[in-house]
């Protein structure tokens, strides 16, 4: 039977699964209950290990946060908030905004008038019992990991999520489908097949793991374009904002019939420049590109057409080590050019 989660790939579907799992914290199915508790203890850093949950309610989009789990241990209300991602990244300063919303919420309930009016003390004293989770069933880029850690969010990527679920045996179809789906994503992220068989997750993983040569900035730009392909951009060390960079797209790794091997296109682009390049600079850059065998783009409206040239690297074997060596050559070329 085909896996439900091969079709339910959106974040809302994963929201629904996580809420379903947590809401079944005391259900009759032992494997579901145990999976819930394993995830719960991880999210709460084992603070309540072996303690009984007496109440638990999940809420979607409270304060615009994907999932909020209100629960009680020893009669004290606690909160888990989850920012859930499947493929997209953090945007619009989400985590910082959610942090402020939680603080404002607590301040509201601490007000004596509000507590009397609503007869409830729904706030978390000093924020000690708020557990903030960034949960992404994909690769987490370095900047995302640092950003979430700096703001105090516990981060889960596909590898850590796999570690939680990998040893769970279940007779429940929904949970079983999810575990199989997690294992499938993790396999792609580990790049267990040759590059010609890679999917978007595999390319994202490779781009994330590749380290440029010392002459090239460690600050890579990695992005997914409309869920069609991933690209990576390399910058000359110290010149990210004033020199062209190289862009490589996952979809440009293709089989070459003439050689029986693979090739990949490298594009020289100006998207990174902070100021508009004038015609004199562009002409000088293109003359350098031409000397190294680039085909040039002579379109005049550089505001729309920021690719100024491209070159093809061929004779690449269908294995990761050969691809890494090609990327090293590309980095050396970038350093030589500019």
N, C-alpha and C positions, 0 to 999 in steps of 0.2 A: 504493500500500500504506500502511496506517495505521502511525503511528509507535509503536514498542514503548514508548517512554518516556512516551507519553500515558497508558499503563496502569501502568507501573512508576514511580510517582511518589513512592514512599516513600524514606526515607533509606537503608534497607537495599539498595534497588535501585541507588542512586547509589554506595553503598559498593562494591557488586559491580562496577560499571562502572569505578570508579577503580582498584580492585585489578587488574581484568582489563587495564586500559590499562598500568599500571606493570609487571605481570608479563610483558607483551609488549615489554619494552624492547629486546630483541634478536631480535624475530621477523622472518619473511621479508617481511612486508607493510611496504613503505616508509612509507606514509602513517600507519599505526598507530605504527610505530617513531618517526617524526618527531613525531607528536602527543604521544607519551609524553615524548620528550626536551624538547619545548617546555614542557610542564607541569613536568617535572622541573627544568629550568633556572630557571623562574620561582620555583618553591617554594624552591629552594636559592640564590636571588638571584645566579644566574650564577657562583657560586663555583667550579663544576667545568666551566665552559664548555670544550668540546672534549676533556675528559678521558673516559676509557673507564670505564664501570661494569663491574666484573668479577663481582659477585654482587648479587642483589637478591631479597628475600623480603618479601611483604606479609602482614600479620597483622591479623585483625579482633578488636577488643575486648581487645587487650593493655592491661592496667591500666584497662580500661573505656573506652579511647580508641577512637574509631570505626575508624580505620585507622592502622597503623604500618608504615612502609617501612624495613626494614633493608637497607643497601647498602654496598658497598665501592668506594672510589676510592683508587688507589695502595696497596692492601692495608690501608687504614685503614677501620674500620667507622664508618658514619654513620647518622643516624636522621632520618626525616621523620615527624612525627605530625600527623594530620589530624582535626580535629573537623568533621564533615560535617553540613550542614543543607540541607533543601529548603524548609521553610516555618516550622518552629518556631524559637524563639530560644534564646539561652544561658539555662540555668537551673541552680539549685542550685550556683552557684559552680563550674561544671564546669572551666573553664580553670585556675583556681587549684589545684583538686584534682589535675588531671593534672600540673601543674608539680611538685607535691610528690611525686607517685608516681614521676616520672622521676628526681628528685633522690634519693629513697630507694633506687631501683633502682641508681643509680650508686654510692651509698655502700656498698650490699651487695657489689657486684662489686669495689670498691676494697679491700675487706677481704682481707688476704693469705691467710687461711685459706680463704676461699671461692674465690679464684683457684686455689689449689693443688688444692682438692677437685674443682672442675669443669673445671680445665685450660682456662680461657677468660678473656679480659679483655673481657667485654661491658659496657663502660661508655663514656661519652662524656667525655673529659677536659675539665674545667671547663665543660661544657655548650656548648662552642663549636660542636660539630658536631651539635647538635639543631636541626632546623628545624621550627618550630611553625606550623601553618597552620589558620586558621579559614575554611572553604570553604562558602559558602552560595549556592545557585542561586536567590536571591530578593533582596529589598531588605534591607539591613542598617540598622537604626535607629541613630541617633546614639549612643545610650548603649552599644549593642553594639560599635560601632566603637571608641569610646573605651576601653571595658573591655578588649577584646582587645588594642588597641595598648599600653595601660598594662602589660599582662602579657607583652608581647613576642611576641604571635602575629601573623603576617602575615595580613592580612584580604583575602578575595576575595568580592565581591558579584557579582550577575548581570552588571553592566557590565564588571568586570575579567575575569570568566570568559569573557564573550563576546569580549573583545579577544584572548584567547589562542587561541580556537578559530575565529574568524570567517574567517580566510584559509586554513584547512586544506581541501584537496580530497582526497577519499578514495573508494576503491572498496570499502571495507569497510562492510557494512551496519550493524553495531553502532555503529561510530564515527560514521557518517553520520547515523544516527537521533539520536544524542546531540547532535551539532552542530546539527541542525535544531531539536531540542527547546530548546537554549540560545537559539537565535535567536528562537524563538517567545516564550520568557519575556521576553527582552530587549525585544522589540517591545511586549509588554503593559506592561512597566515604563516604557517611554518614552511610553506613553499616546498611541499613534498613531491611536486611534479616539476618537469622542466618548464622553462619560461613560455614555450609555445602553448602550454596548457593552463597558464595562470589566468585567474579571474581578477576582478578589480581589487579584492582584498589582498591577493598575492602581490600585485604590483604596489599597492600602498605599503605593504609590509617591506618589500624590497627597497623601495625609495626611502622608507623610514630608517632602515638598518644600514644603508650604504653611507660610508663616511668619505667625503671628498678629500682630495690631496691637500697638503698643508698650504699650498698657494691659493686655494679656493676657500671661500668662507664656509665655516661649519653651519652657518645660518641658511639652511635650505628652505625653499618654499614648496610645499606639497599640497595639492588641491585636486578635488574631483570635479570635473566639468560635467554638469547635468547628468550625473550617473552614467556617463558614456565612456569616460577614460580618466585616468589619473595623469597628472603631469608633475614634473619636478623641475625647479629652476635652480641653477648654480650661478653664484656671483663671485667676481674677483674680490679677494680679501681686501677690505677697506674701501671698496668702490661699489657698494650695492646700489647707491642712488645716483651715480654719475657716469656709469659705463654700461654698455649692453650686457645682458646675461644670456645664458643658454637655457633653452627649454627642451625637455624630452617628454614625449607623450607615450603612454603605454600602448596605445593603438597603433603606433608607428613601428612596433617590432613585428616584422613580417618575413615570411619565407621568400627567399630569392631563388627562383627556378634555375637561373643561369649558373649559380654557384653551388646549389644544393644546400646552402646554409641560410643564415638569417641576416637581416640588415635592420638598421634603426636610423631614423632621421633626427638630426639636431638642428634646432632653430635658434638663430640669433635674434633676440627681441628687445624692445625698448619699454616694456610695460613697467619696469621697476624705476624708471627715472622720475625724480621729484620735480624737475623742470623740463619744459618742452625743449627737445634738442633742435638746434638750428640746422639748416641745410649743409653748412660747412662741416659740422661735426659728423653728420650722418654720412656725407660723402667720404670723409676720412676713414670712418669705421668700415664702410663698404669696400673701400680700396684694400684695406687690410684683409677683409673677409675673402675678397676675390683672389688675393695672392695664395690663399690656402685652399682654394678650390670650391668655395661656396658659390651657389647660384644666388643671384641677387634679386631683391624685390624692388622695382623702380616705381611703385605706385606713389603718387605725389602727396596724397593726403595722409600724412603720418599720424594724424590724430585717430584715424580709423584703421590704418594698416601699420601696426607697430612691429611687424616681422620684417627685418631688413635683409635676411639671407638665410639659407639653409644648406646643409651638407649631409650626405649619407655615409654612415659607417657600415661596411659589409663584412662578409666572411666570418660571421659570428656563429660559433657552435651553440646548439640548443641546450646549454647548461648554465647554471648561475655563475660559476666561476669565470666563464668566458665573457659573460655580460658585465661582470664587475671590472674585468680588465679593459673592456671597451669603454666603460664609464671613466676609468682612470685616464685613458687616452683622450677622451673628450675633455676632461678637466685640464689636462696638460695643454691641449689646444687652446682652451679659453685663456689660460695664463699667458701663453705665447702671443696671442692676438692682441691683448690689451694690457 
